[in-house]
């Protein structure tokens, strides 16, 4: 004897109830996923800005520590060769006669000058080192030259608000008496992250 197959199934009301339940369950899950993605993007942006801050801070500290260009054309006082102005603000690539970069190089926010002695020759040779910090769009570059020859040009910070860079010194920045410390501040504005103020600080090791 053949068994009779039941034709019973879901009613329209039951299907509607299931759809409503699925919607109720799916909504908070979707919200949680969206929030998670946003948090991940914000965290990534903050990490990127933090990395820029650490990298630029390390370079800046060593550059300021070495700052100081001696003036060997003048008289020696108390057994010490005096300094010439060693910090330049808003300088072109050939500011003060010290060339670093080309005519296409943007005006620097800050340039640091120092003596660099080449001890690879029988008689040590004095060279002039120039480190220029300049902006191209929202990127902060560090350009280093020796006797006008470019040694390196690298980006040390991204997403810089061009209107925020400022330089302060322990004394007048551009005087021949080289300041004991230099501070460079700017704000990084990364997508999906709050504005991030960055302070670079360096202290001279020369006296």
C-alpha positions in Angstrom: 0.0 0.0 0.0 1.5 3.4 -1.0 2.0 5.9 1.8 0.5 9.3 1.2 3.0 12.2 1.2 2.0 15.2 3.4 1.6 18.4 1.5 2.0 20.4 4.7 4.5 23.4 4.5 5.1 26.9 5.8 2.2 29.3 5.7 2.6 32.9 4.6 2.3 34.1 8.1 5.0 31.8 9.3 7.3 33.0 6.5 6.6 36.6 7.4 7.4 35.9 11.1 10.7 34.3 10.1 11.7 37.3 7.9 10.9 39.7 10.8 13.0 37.7 13.2 15.9 37.5 10.8 15.7 41.3 10.4 15.7 41.8 14.2 18.7 39.6 14.6 20.7 40.9 11.5 20.4 44.6 12.3 22.5 44.6 15.5 25.0 42.2 13.9 25.4 44.6 10.9 25.8 47.6 13.2 28.5 45.7 15.2 30.4 44.9 11.9 30.2 48.5 10.7 31.4 49.9 14.1 34.2 47.3 14.1 35.4 48.4 10.6 35.3 52.1 11.6 37.3 51.4 14.8 39.8 49.4 12.8 40.3 52.2 10.3 40.7 54.8 13.1 43.2 52.6 15.0 45.2 52.1 11.8 45.2 55.9 11.1 46.3 56.6 14.7 49.1 54.0 14.4 50.3 55.5 11.2 50.4 59.0 12.7 52.2 57.7 15.8 54.8 56.0 13.6 55.4 59.3 11.8 55.8 61.1 15.1 58.4 58.6 16.4 60.3 58.6 13.1 60.5 62.4 12.7 61.3 62.9 16.4 64.3 60.6 16.2 65.7 62.4 13.1 65.0 65.8 14.5 66.7 65.2 17.8 70.0 64.1 16.2 69.9 67.0 13.7 69.5 69.6 16.4 72.2 67.9 18.5 74.7 68.4 15.7 73.6 72.0 14.8 76.3 74.6 14.8 78.4 76.0 12.0 81.8 77.5 13.1 83.0 80.8 11.6 86.7 80.1 10.9 87.1 83.5 9.2 86.8 85.4 12.4 89.0 85.9 15.5 89.3 83.1 18.0 88.0 84.2 21.4 89.1 82.4 24.6 90.4 79.5 22.5 87.0 78.9 20.8 86.0 79.5 17.2 82.7 81.5 17.2 79.6 80.2 15.5 77.9 81.8 12.5 74.1 81.7 12.2 73.2 78.0 12.0 69.4 78.0 12.0 67.4 79.3 9.1 63.6 79.8 8.9 61.7 79.9 5.7 64.9 79.6 3.7 65.2 78.9 0.0 67.5 76.1 -1.3 70.4 78.4 -1.4 69.6 80.4 1.8 72.6 82.2 3.2 74.8 80.9 0.4 74.5 77.4 1.7 73.1 75.3 -1.1 71.0 72.2 -0.4 68.6 71.0 -3.1 67.7 72.8 -6.3 65.7 75.7 -7.5 62.7 73.3 -7.6 63.1 72.5 -3.9 60.2 74.1 -1.9 61.1 76.8 0.7 62.0 75.0 3.9 60.2 75.5 7.2 63.6 75.0 9.0 67.2 74.5 8.0 69.9 73.4 10.4 73.6 74.0 9.5 76.6 72.2 11.1 80.2 71.3 10.6 80.9 67.8 9.3 84.5 66.6 9.4 85.6 64.0 6.9 88.3 62.0 8.7 88.8 59.6 5.7 91.7 61.7 4.5 95.2 62.2 6.0 94.2 65.8 7.0 90.6 66.0 8.2 88.5 68.0 5.7 85.7 70.3 7.0 82.4 70.1 5.1 79.2 72.0 5.7 76.1 69.8 6.5 72.6 71.2 5.8 69.4 69.5 6.9 66.3 71.1 5.5 62.7 70.3 6.6 60.2 71.2 3.9 56.6 70.4 2.9 55.3 69.1 -0.3 51.5 69.1 0.0 50.9 67.3 3.3 54.2 65.5 3.4 57.1 66.6 5.6 60.5 66.0 4.0 63.9 65.8 5.5 66.6 66.8 3.0 70.3 66.3 4.0 73.2 67.7 2.0 77.0 67.8 2.4 78.8 70.7 0.6 75.7 71.1 -1.6 75.6 67.4 -2.6 72.3 65.8 -1.7 72.8 62.8 0.6 69.2 61.9 1.3 65.7 63.2 0.8 63.0 61.2 2.6 59.4 61.7 3.9 59.4 61.7 7.7 55.7 62.6 8.3 52.5 62.3 6.3 49.1 64.0 6.5 50.6 67.2 7.9 48.2 70.2 8.1 50.3 72.7 6.0 49.1 75.6 8.1 50.3 74.3 11.4 54.2 74.0 11.3 55.9 76.3 13.8 59.4 76.6 15.1 60.5 78.0 18.5 64.0 78.1 20.0 65.5 78.7 23.4 66.8 82.0 22.1 66.5 83.9 18.8 66.6 81.1 16.3 68.6 82.8 13.6 71.3 84.5 15.8 74.9 83.6 15.6 74.6 82.4 19.2 73.1 79.0 18.4 70.1 78.2 20.6 70.4 75.4 23.1 67.2 73.8 22.0 64.8 73.9 19.1 61.1 72.8 19.0 59.2 72.0 15.8 55.4 71.6 16.1 52.7 70.6 13.6 49.4 68.8 13.4 48.8 65.6 11.5 45.3 65.1 10.2 44.7 61.5 9.1 41.5 60.2 7.7 39.3 58.5 10.3 41.4 59.9 13.1 41.2 63.0 15.3 43.8 65.8 14.6 47.1 64.7 16.2 49.5 67.4 17.5 53.2 66.4 17.1 56.1 68.1 18.8 59.7 67.5 17.7 62.3 68.5 20.2 66.1 68.6 20.0 68.9 69.9 22.3 72.3 70.8 21.1 75.2 68.8 22.4 77.8 71.4 21.4 78.9 74.3 23.6 
